[in-house]
Amino acid sequence: MPARPVAPPAGGLGWANLGMDIVSVNRVRRLLAQYGETFFERMLTPGELADCRTADGLDVMSLCGRIAAKEAAFKTLRVRGRFLPWPDIVVRRSEGGWPLVELRGPAAEMARESGISEITVSISHDVDYAVAVAAPIIAPTPPVSSPPVSSPPVSSTPIEQ
């Protein structure tokens, strides 16, 4: 049986580690009913919780979307033996309404180590699930300078036809 190919390590020209996550709305509803909002204070910042809040309390779909986005963003970092630094991956709402990812502290350090300058994310939700897909933006690397290419000598003799 032939050996299975091994994916190359993260980084390098054209390489991107996509992250994806799916969150069950029913599971989050159960956790919210059982433990209340304080359970989610370990995962979301006060600003993120405020973005998910309505007049009736936390909007479960928004909450699920944020959780999925944080997990998806973390997966783009491809770090081994590290736990998701929940409060250091912040998913904010832009003025236009789309999600933005802000990395802080250990999450920002993991991104630097992975050659990632930013992470972009898309969130979608339906009745039962919220999903998020995240893509890293690879930090630009300085161009490699090449030795100057010399031009071939120009002949002063016309070419005969």
C-alpha positions in Angstrom: 0.0 0.0 0.0 1.5 3.4 -1.0 2.3 5.9 1.7 -0.2 8.7 2.1 1.1 12.1 1.1 1.8 14.5 4.0 0.6 18.1 3.7 3.4 20.7 3.6 3.9 22.8 6.7 2.0 26.1 6.9 3.4 29.2 5.2 5.1 29.9 2.0 3.9 31.3 -1.3 0.3 30.5 -2.0 -0.3 28.5 1.1 -3.4 29.2 3.3 -4.8 27.2 6.2 -8.6 27.6 6.0 -10.5 27.1 9.2 -14.1 26.0 9.6 -16.4 25.4 12.5 -20.0 24.5 13.0 -22.0 25.1 16.3 -25.3 23.5 17.3 -27.9 26.1 18.2 -29.7 23.6 20.4 -26.5 22.9 22.4 -25.8 26.6 23.0 -29.5 27.1 24.0 -29.1 24.2 26.5 -25.9 25.7 27.9 -27.5 29.2 28.2 -30.5 27.7 30.0 -28.4 25.6 32.3 -25.6 28.0 33.2 -26.8 31.5 32.1 -24.8 34.2 30.4 -21.8 33.8 32.7 -20.9 30.6 31.0 -20.2 32.5 27.8 -18.1 35.2 29.6 -15.2 32.8 29.4 -15.4 32.7 25.6 -16.5 36.2 24.6 -15.4 39.6 25.6 -17.8 42.2 27.1 -18.0 43.9 23.7 -18.7 40.7 21.9 -21.5 39.8 24.3 -22.9 43.4 23.8 -23.0 42.8 20.1 -25.0 39.6 20.7 -27.4 41.2 23.1 -31.0 42.2 22.2 -33.7 43.7 24.4 -34.7 40.1 25.3 -31.2 38.9 26.3 -28.5 37.2 24.3 -29.4 36.3 20.7 -28.5 32.6 20.4 -27.8 32.8 16.7 -25.4 35.6 17.1 -23.7 33.8 20.0 -23.4 30.6 17.9 -21.9 32.6 15.0 -19.3 34.2 17.3 -18.3 30.9 18.8 -18.0 29.3 15.4 -15.9 32.3 14.1 -13.5 32.1 17.0 -13.0 28.3 16.5 -12.5 28.7 12.7 -10.0 31.6 13.2 -8.0 29.5 15.7 -7.9 26.6 13.2 -6.2 28.8 10.6 -3.2 29.1 13.0 -2.4 25.4 12.9 -0.7 25.3 16.3 -0.1 22.1 18.1 -0.5 21.6 21.8 -2.1 25.0 22.4 -5.6 25.7 23.6 -7.8 28.3 22.0 -7.3 31.6 23.7 -10.9 32.5 23.7 -10.7 36.2 24.8 -7.7 36.9 22.6 -9.6 36.1 19.3 -12.2 38.9 19.1 -14.9 38.9 16.5 -16.3 42.4 16.1 -19.0 43.7 13.8 -17.8 46.2 11.3 -19.8 49.3 10.5 -21.1 47.5 7.4 -22.3 44.6 9.5 -19.7 41.9 8.4 -17.5 40.2 11.0 -13.9 41.3 11.7 -11.3 39.3 13.6 -9.0 41.0 16.0 -6.1 39.0 17.5 -4.7 40.0 20.8 -2.0 38.6 23.2 -1.2 34.9 22.7 -3.5 34.6 19.6 -1.6 37.5 18.0 1.7 35.8 18.8 0.6 32.5 17.4 -0.4 34.3 14.2 3.0 36.0 13.9 4.7 32.6 14.4 2.5 31.2 11.6 3.3 34.1 9.3 -0.3 35.4 9.4 -1.0 39.1 9.5 -4.8 39.0 9.7 -7.7 36.6 9.6 -10.8 37.1 7.6 -14.0 35.3 8.5 -17.5 34.7 7.2 -20.4 33.5 9.4 -23.7 32.0 8.4 -26.5 30.6 10.5 -29.8 28.8 10.0 -32.4 27.3 12.4 -30.2 24.5 13.8 -26.5 25.5 13.2 -24.1 28.4 12.8 -21.0 27.9 10.6 -18.0 30.0 10.1 -15.1 29.9 7.6 -11.9 31.7 8.3 -8.9 32.4 6.0 -5.6 33.8 7.0 -4.0 36.7 5.3 -0.3 35.8 5.0 2.1 38.4 6.2 4.0 39.9 3.2 7.6 38.8 2.9 10.2 41.1 1.4 11.0 40.2 -2.2 14.1 38.2 -2.8 16.5 40.3 -4.7 18.0 38.6 -7.8 21.3 39.4 -9.4 20.9 41.8 -12.3 20.4 40.1 -15.6 22.9 41.2 -18.3 21.6 41.9 -21.8 23.2 40.1 -24.7 25.7 42.2 -26.6 24.2 44.3 -29.4 25.9 43.7 -32.7 26.6 46.7 -35.0 26.7 44.4 -38.0 23.4 44.0 -39.8 22.0 40.5 -40.0 22.0 39.2 -43.5 18.8 37.8 -44.8 
